[in-house]
Amino acid sequence: MRPIIYVSHPFGGDAANVTRARETCKAFAKQLPEALFVPALSVTCRPYDPGHYVRDLQLLLELESRCDVVFMTGEWENSLGCQTEYEFATRQGIPIAETYADLLAILTSLEKGELD
C-alpha cells in the first residue's frame, strides 16, 4: 500500500509555517518512505490572498477528499482552515491522525483492510 497523507498545518499568514509544514513532511517521509505526504500549505503555489481564501480552501478540500489519511500538525486547533479540514475529513470518513502514533495505527489498519 502506498498511502497519500494530507498534512494540515496552520498558516496564519506566516510564511515560516509553510517551511514548518514541509519540514514535518520531510521528517515523516524518511520514516515512512512508502507514503506520500502532501503539505497543504505548499500546494496552491499562490501567495496568501484573503480575497481568494475560500476558493483556495475549496480546492484543498477537493485534494483532501482524494487522500487516505489527514494528518493534523502544529497548533491546528487554533486555525480556522485546519478546523475546516478536520471537519471535512470527519464528514467524509477520512481517517484523522493527530500524532505520529495515531498515523502509524491508521496506516496499519489500512494495510489490513480494517478501514475500508
Residue pairs with C-beta under 8 A, 6 or more apart in sequence:
1 34
1 107
1 110
1 111
2 34
2 35
2 36
3 34
3 35
3 36
3 68
3 69
3 107
3 110
4 35
4 36
4 38
4 66
4 67
4 68
4 69
5 28
5 35
5 36
5 37
5 38
5 67
5 68
5 69
5 70
5 71
5 103
6 38
6 40
6 63
6 64
6 67
6 69
6 70
6 71
6 85
6 89
6 94
7 21
7 24
7 25
7 37
7 38
7 39
7 40
7 71
7 73
8 40
8 70
8 71
8 72
8 73
8 76
8 81
8 82
8 85
8 86
9 17
9 20
9 21
9 24
9 39
9 40
9 41
9 73
9 74
9 76
9 82
10 17
10 74
10 75
10 76
10 78
10 79
10 81
10 82
11 17
11 18
11 41
11 48
11 79
11 81
12 79
13 48
17 41
17 74
18 39
18 41
18 42
20 74
21 39
21 40
21 41
21 42
21 73
21 74
22 39
22 41
22 42
24 39
24 73
24 74
25 37
25 38
25 39
28 35
28 37
28 71
28 100
28 103
29 35
29 37
32 107
35 107
37 71
38 63
38 67
40 60
40 63
40 64
40 85
43 60
43 63
44 56
44 59
44 60
46 52
46 56
49 56
53 81
57 81
57 84
60 81
60 85
61 84
61 85
61 88
64 70
64 85
64 88
64 89
64 92
64 94
65 88
65 92
65 94
67 94
68 94
68 95
68 110
69 94
69 95
69 96
69 97
69 103
69 106
69 107
69 110
70 85
70 86
70 89
70 94
70 95
70 96
70 97
71 96
71 97
71 103
72 82
72 85
72 86
72 96
72 97
72 98
74 82
76 82
76 83
76 86
77 83
86 96
88 94
89 95
89 96
90 96
95 106
95 109
95 110
95 115
96 102
97 103
97 105
97 106
106 115
109 115
